[in-house]
Amino acid sequence: MAAGTATPLLLLLSVLCFVGASRAANVTYDHRAVVIDGVRRVVVSGSIHYPRSTPDLTLPWRRRWCLQMWPGLIQKAKDGGLDVIETYVFWDIHEPVRGQARRKDLVRFVKAVANAGLYVHLRIGPYVCAEWNYGGFPVWLHFVPGIKFRTDNAAFKAEMQRFTEKVVDTMKGAGLYASQGGPIILSQIENEYGNVDSSYGAAGKAYMRWAAGMAVSLDTGVPWVMCQQSDAPDPLINTCNGFYCDQFTPNSKSKPKMWTENWSGWFLSFGGAVPYRPTEDLAFAVARFYQRGGTFQNYYMYHGGTNFGRSTGGPFIATSYDYDAPIDEYGMVRQPKWGHLRDVHKAIKLCEPALVAAEPSYSSLGQNTEATVYQAPSVCAAFLANIDAQSDKTVKFNGNMYKLPAWSVSILPDCKNVVLNTAQINSQVTTSEMRSLRSSTQDSDDSSITPELATAGWSYAIEPVGITKENALTRPGLMEQINTTADASDFLWYSTSIIVKGDEPYLNGSQSNLLINSLGHVLQVYINGKLAGSAKGSASSSLISLQTPVTLVPGKNKLDLLSTTVGLANYGAFFDLVGAGVTGPVKLSGPNGALDLSSTDWTYQIGLRGEDLHLYNPSEVSPEWVSDKAYPTNQPLIWYKTKFTAPAGDDPVAIDFTGMGKGEAWVNGQSIGRYWPTNLAPQSGCVNSCNYRGSYSSNKCLKKCGQPSQTLYHVPRSFLQPGSNDLVLFEQFGGDPRLISFTTRQTNSICAHISEMHPAQIDSWITPQQNAQRPGPSLRLECPREGQVISNIKFASFGTPSGTCGNYNHGECSSSQALAVVQEACVGMSNCSVSLSSKNFGNPCSGVTKSLVVEAACS
């Protein structure tokens, strides 16, 4: 069912899944914190973007009533210790055509957050960046007469105010601001404008002040923020974005220290390696922020999700927006990141009474070590930090000695006992894989084919080369693509003809060299209907300069250029003016001269014929489809269609597009995004193991060098239906659809690695007075899915084991009792805890810090 479709069942579920509004709350702030009903709050927030996941209306054939993607994500965020869900508002999906507004489930999403008992930070923007197409602006905005984006321009301000007012009025109409009893406690206007405002000069500053005043005038009853805007005028709160914000200071002593984007990883680009951020470093950044006076921190992203359809920006942003977030693209918790951050949040919340009651007091404990104390009459909390990127430290604090691993923070909720150290992970590790389900689309007689994926074979339709539409237009010279297509399609055909008599100076016999310069992003060249060459830009530079030899025939020769965009620019000063398409020169050259075709007459066609015929929509019958077992493969410009039955169960589903070139895919008429498995990451730049110590950057920790940036493409369960489903592909470069496969997400192992130096499990903390009897460190395992139990202990070792989950090894020191002890405690249980004690394991080697590692399977 398409998102946003109104049905009686949807309305029923909306009633069942929303518990109703709370009483009105008064939200303000002071120099320490956001204040809700007169109470300062230490807040943990996480970004989940509603269009990058699905509402997942639960239908009768689903096993989980009222708990699919949005509710499931939000509940996992709450279980992870979050207080707030943060989301942008995406103008382009709410008003794709000027004056034609669509809610697109924003109200429903906010209500889902409220239903879970969490707050909302609504980042209206309306510029959002977010690696989203055109930064979230609808492309029609570009064509408003006299408009200049994000500056003191009357046309832009009028449109921006109209949309912002519409969003605020919609939220008010649904009673969703905290002042009305709703969950929205904060709103944001503009977005990271301070990063670029100097390019706009005085007009930029005037615009920023106008935006702030306009937002405040809307009377939402909650505070407004501006991120990355050091001169945000009162009463707006200026906030920080980045990998670290512990050194950030608000522009007024009356404003709290807030971090609106703590980048939990980084985005993936087609042609790039896969970035990730170590858990220990992210936890370090969080603890340092709260240590240094912060009281509101947001993960960007907590769940990244998927860029469905043509929503990616960049250009060249991949369809996956996983972001190495605590909840992965498929909605599964990423361990140990989710679990360790949950423990960090619990530790911070134990300190909350002191954090909101006292001012921080800082003192040095030695080189690169620091103590921060929050002391009030009845409470005390302390943070001990070692910011050295190489060396562990032992420090003395309040008469006690503490060991601090490099690049770590220890949290002491009572100024004495360590409840958590950011470098010592108590949470388990989960290893998963996308398990392939072979499909009979391979036209195989193999009886091992999974019956759930049986299909009726493939149909195909040929996308014609060049101009086929009656509404094509002819103009002299080369036209920029975005101004021509208004982004109605990724594709623009440029077509012209060349008359060859045989004595042309640009010919060498029948050969000539063709040069084409383009602003990007992808270019294919056809001579007389045959592919003659292709080229692509990259995330670092979309520019293309294609040179290829071509063969011309006597008489008329047809030159067709297919220019393709891969998402529009979304960031930077004047990003809205960044162009695309063939801008020239287009030139034929030979030994005796050249022919410049740049100024000749060109005919233009916006989009593909198959798009106009809605070939992606299985409900529309078209005579273009050909059903033939001998369908063409590895040829450009072909549509493919098949039927399949969805994989059984409720495991997350993806399609592995290995074997295809580049294109877009639709499941039951809904686009799952662009696929491009042939776009490979560079061979170099990756590391086998990324050291969490030291400052993180987006290119520090990379994996999958030399491999496709993305082969797996998420198919939300809500896109699937019982019985027959339709899969449609448009293949631009050429591929073999028999090679694609469906996959489901399966957990292989759960693992944990705990040393004698680790603090006890955080849930064992009771009160400062009782912590003298607090148990020592213990290893805890829990099966990831309800109803599962631990069925097998694959590995257990106490002593000096080494390795990682799935590849552990015994060390020189190893207890012979480890496997039996863990088996007795864990097998048959949904979760278990094993104490690191000599009573359990003996003492296989004295004078050595010992560890317990376990790998287990659940079923």
N, C-alpha and C positions, 0 to 999 in steps of 0.2 A: 504494500500500500504506500502510495506517495506521501511523504511528510507533509503535514498540513491539511490533508484531505479530511473534511468534516463528515463523520458518519455517526449514526445513533450509538454504535458500539464505542466509538472514541469518546463521545460525550459521557456515556456511562462510566467508562474507565476514568475519565477526568474527575468525576464525582468520587469514585471509589478511592482514587489514588491521592486526592488532595484533602488534607485534614481540616483546611479552613484557616482563617486569619487569626493572628494573635492580637493582643491588645497593642495599642499604639505605643511606640518607644521614642524617647527623646535622645537623639544622637548628636553629640557635639565632640569637641576635642580640647585638650590642653597640651602643654609642652611635653607631657610624658606619653599620652596614649589617646586612642579613640575612647570616648566616654559614652556609655549606653545607660540611660536612666540613672545618671549620676555616678556610675561605677566605671573606673578605668579598666580597660580590658587589654590583655596581651593576646594578640590575634594571630592565628595561622591561617593562611589562605592558599588557594590553588586555582589555577586557570583550567577551565573546561569550556571549550567553545561549542555551542549548541549545534552549528551546522557541520562540525567535524565528527559528530557522532549522531546516533539516531534515537528518536523517541522510543522506538521499538514497542509500538502498540502490541500488547500481548493478546493473541487470539486463542480461541479455544483449544487448538491443537498444540499450543505451547505449554510446557510443563510449569513454568514459573509465572504465576499470576501477578501482574503489576510490578514485576522486578526484572525488566530487561535493560536496555543499554543506559538511557539517562538515569533512571532510578538506581540501577546497579552501580554505575560510576559514582554517583553522588553518595551512595551508602558506603562504598569503599573509601571515598574521600573522608567521610565522617569517621569511619573505623580507623583511618590513618591519622586521626587527630586534628583534622581541619575544622575551622569554625566558619569559614567563608568560602564561597565559590565565586571566582572572578571570571567574567566573560566580556568580550567586546560585543558591540552591536554592529552588524554588517549591513551597511546601507544598501549595497548592491543587490542583496537578496530580498530586502524589504521593499525596495522601490526599483525594480529592474527597468520599468518604464516610468518616466516622470508623471507623477500624479496618480499612479496605479499602485497603491500601497498594499503590502501583504504582511501579515503578522509572522508567518513562517515559524510558528511555534515558540517565539521568544517568551510570550506570557506563560505558556505551558512549561517551559524550562524553568523559569523563575519560580513558578508554583511548585515544581518538582523539588527544587532546592528547599523551599519553605517546608514542604511536606517532610523532609528529612530532618528538620529542625536546625538548618544552617542559615547563615546570612548570605547576602549577595553584594558584590561590588560590581556595578554596572558601568562599564567603560564605553560611553556613548561615542566618544571621538568627535565627529564621525569618521575622521581618518584613523585607521587602525594599524596600518603596516601589516603585521601578522603573517608575512609571506603569503598574503592573500591577493588575488587578482586586483590590480590597480589600487592597492592599499585599502580596499573596501569601498572605494567610491564607485558609483555606477558610471559607466562610460558615457552615458548620455550627458553627464554633467560637463564633459569636455566641450560639448557643442552648444552650450548656453551662450548666447551672444555677449561678447565683452568680458567673459569670465577669466579670472586668474586665480588659481587655486592657492589657498592657505596664505593669503595676504590681505591687506586692507583694500578689498575689492568689493564693491556694492553687490554685484551679481552673485559672487561666491558666498558672501555673508548672508544674503537673503535665502539662498538655498540651504546653507548649513543651519541657519536658525529655524527654517521651516521644518527640516527633518528632525532636529534636536527637540523642538517643541512637540512634534508628533510622537516621538519616543516617550518623552516625559508624560504627555497627556495619556498615552496608552497605558503606561505603568500606573499613573494615578487612577485611571478609569478602572483598572483591575484591583486597586487598593494595595499595591505592591511596595510602596515606600514604607520604611519603618515608622514614619510619622503617621501612617494610616493603619499600622498593624501588620505591615508586610515585611519581607526579609531584606529589602534593599537598604543598606546602611551607608553606602558611599556611591558616588558617581564620579566619572572622569570626563573632562572636556579636553579636546585635542589629544595629542599623543606624541611624545618625544620631539616636540617642536623646537625645544631648546637646542637640539643637535644640529638644526639646520637654519634657525631663524636669522643668523647673521647674513645669510645669502639673500634675504629679503629686505635687509636694511631697516630703515625707520618704519616703513609700511608693515614690516613683519611684527615689530614691537607693538604698533598700534593695533594690529589684528589680534595679537595675543591678549592684550588688555581688553579688547572688545569681547573676545570669546569668553573670558573669565566673567565679565560683567553680565553678558547674556545668560550664561549658565546660572549664575546666582539669582538672576531675576525670575527664573522659572519656579522658584519657591518649592523645592522638593522636600524641604524639611530635613535634609541630610547634608553632610559636608561634601564639597567638591574637591577633587585633586587634579593637579597637572603633573604628569611624570616628566622627568628630565627637563624641568623648566625652573632654573635657579632663581629667576626673578618673577615667579608666579605671584600676582598681587593678592593681598589679603581680601577675603578670608580663605582663598584657595590654598591647599596644602601642596607644596612641591615635594615630589617623591623621587626615589632613585630606581634605576634599572641597571642590571649588570650581573656579572658573575660574583661580585663581592660588593657589599654596600656598608660594611662596618665603619668605614671612615667618612661616610656621608653625614652632612649636617644640614638641617632645614634652614631656610632663609629667614626664619624668625624664631625667637626664643619662646614664642607662644604656640609653636606647631610641633606635633610629634614627628619622630623619626620613622619614616615609612618606606618600605621596599616593595614596589609594585611588580617588579619582574626580577625574580631570582631564576636565572636560566638553568633549568635542571639538566639540560644537555644542549643540543643544537639541531637546527633543521638540516634535512638531507636535500641535496641537489642532484638532478640527473647528471651523471658524469662525475660525481664526487664520491669519495669514500664515506663510510658511515661513521658519524661522530658519536661519541658517548662521553659521559662525565662520571668519574669514579664516585661511588657512594660516600666514601670517607671525606672527599673534598667538599661535596655538597653539604654534608652534615657540618663540617668545619665552618663553612661560610654562614650557615644558619645560626650556629651557636655564637659565632663572633658578632653577628649583627645584634642579637639579643644581649650579649655581653656588653656591647658598646652603646647601649641605651635604646636600641630599637624595640618597638612594641607591635609592629604590624609588618608581616613578611608574607609575600605571595610567590608561589612557584609558577614560573612560566616555562613549561607547562606541567600540570599535575596529571592530566591526560591529554595527549596531543591529538590523537585521532587520525582521520583520513581526509584528504582533500578530494572530495567527490566531484564529479563533473569536470568543469573547466575552471575550478575555483583557485588553482594555484597561481601565485605571483612569481616574483623573481626578476627576470624570467628563469626558467629551468628548475623551479622548485619541484621536488618529486611529489608523487601522489601520497606517499606515506608521510604523515606528520607526527611520527612516533615520538620524536624529540628526546628519546631515552628517559621518558617521564616515569614517575613512580607507578602509574597505571599505563600499560602499554597500549599500542594502537588498537588491539583487539578487545580491550577492556579487562585484561588480566593484570593482577598486581605483579610488578617487577620486583623480584627478590634478589638481593637483600635490600634494595633501595627503599621500597615502600616500608618494609618492616623496621629498618634502622631509623628512618625519618620519623616513623610513628613513635619510636622510643625517644628520639630527640624531643619531639613535641610533648610527650609525657613529662620529660625532665624539665622542659621550660615551664610547663603548667605547674609543676611542683614549686617552681620559683616565683610564680605569678604574684602571690601576696607581697613578697618583698620587692619585686620589680616595679609594681605600681605604687608602692608606699614610700619608696626611698629614691634618692639620687645616687647614681653610681660613683663609687670611689675607686680610683685606679692607683695601682702601685706596681713597680717593677720587682720581679723575682729573680732577676739576672738577665743575661744577654738573651734577647728574643723571647723572653717569658714575661707574663703579665698576669696580675690578679685584679679582678674587679669584684667589689663587694657592694651589695645592696643591704644596708643595715637599717632596720626600723626598730622601734621599742620592743616589739614582740616577735619579729621575724628577721631572718638573715639568710641570704643566698649569695653564693660566690661562683665565679667562673675563673678557672686557671687555664691560661692559653700558652702554648708553645708554638710560635709562628716561625720557628726555624724549619727550613725545608729539607734538612738533612739529618740533624742530630736529635735523638731523644734527650730529655732533660730530667733531672731529679731536683725538685724545688722544695723549699721549706715555707710553709704557710700556716700561720696561727699555731706554731709549735709542732706541727706534724709534717712528715715528709711525703711527697707525692711524686710518682713517676708519670711524666708526660711524654707520650710518643711525639715524634716530630709532626708538625702541621696538625695539631689537635687541640681540642678544648675539653677539659673536664668540668662537669657541672656538679655543684655541691648545694643541694637545696637547703641544707642546714648549716652551711659554712664549715662543715667538717667532713661529712661522708660523701664520697663520689658515687653518684647514681648512674653516671654515664660518661664515657669518653668517646668523642666523635670518631676516633680511629679504631676503636675496638667494637666490632660488630657482633651483637648477640643474636641478631635475626638470622633466620635460615636463608639459604640460597636455593632457588628453584631453577632447574634446567628444563627447557621445553624445546620442542621442535614442531615444525609444520610438517605433518605426516602426509605423504602423497596418497591419494586415492585414485588409482588408475581408471581411466575412462574408456568406454568402448567407442568414443569418437576416433580412436586410433584404428578403427576398422579391423580389429584383431579377433581371432578366434580363441584367444587365451581364456581359459575358464576361470583364471584367477581374477579377472576383472571385477571390480566392486559393482554389484548389481544396482546399488543406489544411484550410480552415475550412468546407467545405460541410456544411450541417446538414439535418436533416429537418424544419425549421420548429419553431415554438414550440407547446407545449401550455400550458394554464393551468388554475388552480384558484382559485376564489373563496374567500377567507377571510371567514367570516360576521362580521357586526357583532354585538357583544354576547355574551350568555351562550349557550353551546351544549353545555357539558359537564355530565354528570350529577353530577360532584363539586364543582360550584359551591357556595359557602357564603353564607348571608345573615346579616348582622349589623347592628345599629343603629349609625349613625355611620360615619365615614370611617376607614379603616385605613391605616396607614403601609405603603408598598409592600414594602420589603425584609424587614420582619418577617412579611409575608404570603406572599411568594413564596420566601423564602430564596434568592433569586437563581437559582431554577431556570429562569427565563426573563426576557428583557428586559421582558415585557409583563404587564400586569395590567388586566383590565376591571373597571370600576366601573359598576354598572347600577341604575337605579331608575326609577320611573314617576311621572307627574304626571297627575292627573285634572283636566280643565278643564271647568267648567260654563258659562263665558262671562262671569261677573261678577267675576272675580278682580281684586283691587286691583293685582296685579303685571302685568296685561295692559293694553296700549293697542291695542284691537281684538284682533287675533290675535298681536300682537307683544309681546315682552318682552326685557329685557336680561339676559344670563346672565353672571355673574361666577364665576370659578373660580380659587382660589389653590392652587398646587401647589409642593412642594419640588423638582419636576423629575423627569425631565430634558426629556421631550417629552410633549406632550398633544394628543390629537385628541378632538373633541367631535362626537357623532352624535345627531341628533334624529330619532326615528322612522326610523332606519337610514340617514339621509342626513348626509353630512359638513357640519357647521355652523361649524366653526372649528378652528384649530390654533395651537399656540405652542411655542416651545422656549426652554430656558435657554442658558447659554453656559459656557465654561470658567471665566470670572471669577465667574459667579453662576448657579447652576442653577435659581434660583427663577423661577416662572412666575406671572404674574397675567393671566389671559385674560378679556377682556370682548368679548362678541360678541352682536349682535342675533339672536334666534331667533324662529321662527314656530311656534306651537302650534295644534293642531286641537281641536275639541270632543271630549270623551271622554278616552280614555287616550292619553298621550304617553310614549314611551320615551326616556329619557336614558341614553346609553352613553358612558362616558369611557374612552379607551384611554391609559393612562399607560405610558411607556416609559423605561427606564433606558439610559444610554450609558456603561456602566462604573461601578463603585462607587469611592467615595473611597479614596485610597491614601496620603495624607500628612496630617500634622498631629496635634496632641494630640487624643485621643478621636475620630479620624477614623472609627473603627468604629461610632460612634453617629450619624453623619450619615445622615439619612433621605432618602427619595424618595417620590414619589407624591402623590396628592391629599389634602391635609390640611384644606382648607377655608379660608374658607367657600365653599360652593357656593350661589349665591343668584340667584333671579329677581327682577327689580325693574321697576316701571313707575311711572306718574305718581302713583298713589294708594297705593302700598305695595310690600312685598317679601315673598318667600317664601324662607326659609332652609331648604335641603334637607340641611344638614350632618348633622343628627341623625336623619334619616329612615332607614328600612331600605334598605340597599344590598346587592346581590348581587355577589359577587366571583368572577372566573374567572382562575386563574393560567395564563398562557401562551396560545398560539394553538391552534386546532383542528388546523391543519396541522402544528404541532410534535408534537402527540400522535399524528398519523397518520404521522409521519416522512416527510413529503413531500420533505424534503431528501435522503433516502436513495434513490437510484435502484434499489437492489436490492429495494425493497419496492413491490410493485404496489398501486396505489390506484385505485379507481373515481372518485375526485375529479377526476382529470385529464381535461381536455377537449381534444381535438385538432380545431382549427378554424382555418382560415387567417385568418378574421376575428376574431382574438382581441382582447379589450379592452385598451386602452392609456390611459395618463394617468388611471387610476382608482386609488384607494387600496385596500390590502389584497388584493393579488393575488399568487399564486405563479405563476412561469413556469418552464418546463423545455424544454431542447433538447439535441440531441446534436451533437457536433463532433469533428473530427479535429485533433489537436494540431499547432501550427506545426512545420514541419520544422526540423531542425538542433538545436543545443544552446544557442542564444542565450536569455538570460533572457526570461520571458514575463510579461505583465501584461494585465489586462482594463481597457479604458477605459470607465468607466461613465457617460460624458457622455450625457445623455438620460434617465437614471434619477433618482429622487428620493432615497430613503433606504431601506436594507434590509440584507440579509445575503445572501452568495453561497456556494454549495457547488460544488466541482468533484469529481466522482466520490465524493460523500458527505462530503468534507472541507471544512470551512468555511475560506474564505480571509479571513473577517472581515466587519465591518460596512462598507458603502459609504454615502457621503453626499455626492455631488458637487454638490448644491444648497446646501450650507452654505458661504457665501462669507466670505472674509477681509475685514476693514475696508478701506475705500478708501485710508486714509492710514497712514503709519508706515513705508513701505518706502523704500529708497534705491537709486539706480541703481548706485552703486559704494560699497562700504563701506570706509572707511578703517581699516586694521588698527591704526593707531597709537592708543594710549590704551586705557584699561581696557575690556574687553568685558563686555557684559551680554546677557541673553537676548533683549532687544528692540532691541539696537543694529543688527543686520544682519538685515533682513527682506526677503523678496521675495514676489511674486505677490499683492500687495494688490488687493482687488476681484475676485479670482478664486476658484474653488473651492479649498478647502484641500487636497483630494486627489481626483484623478480616476482615477489609475492604481493598480491593486491587484494585487499580486504573486501569481502562480500558480507555485509551485515545480515544476520539471520532474518531481520525484518524485511529484507529485500526478497527473501525466498518464500515459497508457498508450497503447500502439500501437493503432491502429484507433479504435473509437468511444469517445468520452468524454461524460460527462453534466455539464451545467451547470444548476443550479437556483437561482432567485432568489426571495427574498420581498421584494416591493416594498410598503413601508408608505405612502408618500405618493402615488405615481403616476408612471409613466414609460413610455417606449416602448423595449422591449428590442431593436427593430430598429436602434436607434441605437448600441448598444454595439459595441465592436470589440476584437479581440485585437491586442496589440502585442508586438514583440520589441525587445530592447535592441541598438542598432547604434552602433558608433563612427563618427563622421563624420570627425574630424581628430585628428592629434596635432600639438602645437605646442610650441615652446620659445622663450624670450626670455632671452638671456644678454648681460651687459654686460662691458666691459673691467675693471670694478671687482669683478666676481664672483671669488671664490676658484676655483681649479682644481677639477675634479671630485674628489670625496672619495676615489674609488677610486685616484687617482693618488698618494695619500699612501703612502709606503713607510716610511722611518725618518727621524728628525730629521736624521741626518747626510747623507741623500741629498736632502733637500728643497731644497737650493740648485739642483739640476738639475730641480726639479719644473716641469712645463709650466704655461703660463698657462691662463686660462679656456677652456672649450670647450663647444660645444652638442652635446647627445646626444639622439638619438631612438631609440625602440624600439617596434616594433609590439606591441599589447597581447595578441595571441593567438598561440599556437604555430602555425607554418606560414605566417604572414602575412609579406609583404615590403612595403617602401615602394614604392608603384606610381606615385606622382605627388607632385611638389612644387608645392603650390598657391600658395605665396608665399614669397619669401625676400628679405630686405633687410638690408644692413649699413650702418650710419650712425646716423641718428636716427629710426628708425621709431616709429610710435605705434599704439595700438589694442589689441585683445584677440584671442584666438584665434578665427578665423572672421571677423574684421573688422580686419585689419592694414592699415596705410597706410604708404607711403614718406614719409620726412621730407625736409626741404630738403637734407640731406646723405645721399647714397645711393651705394653702390658698384655699378657696372655689372656687376661680376663675380659678385655674390652668388648669383643663381639658378643659373648654370652650375656654380659651385663646389659648391653643395649637391647639385645633381642628380648630379654625378659621384661624390660621396662616398656618397650615400644610396640612389638609385634601384636597386631590385633587392636591397637588403639588408634583413635583419630588424631590424638596428640599425646605427647609424652615429654617428660623432663628427666634429665639424668644429671645428678650432681657430680662435679669434678672433685671427688674425695678419695683419700687413700682407703677408706672403708670399701668403696666400690672397686677401685682399680689397683690397690697396693701402691708401692713406690718403686717403679721400675728403674728409676735413675735419680739419685739424690743430687741436690745442688743445681738442678736444671729446671727451668720453667717448662712445664709440660702442657700439652694441649690434647683435647679430645676432638677428633673429627669423625663424622658419621655421614654415610650416604645411604638413603633409604628409598624404597619405592612404595607408592600408594596404589590401592585398587579398590 
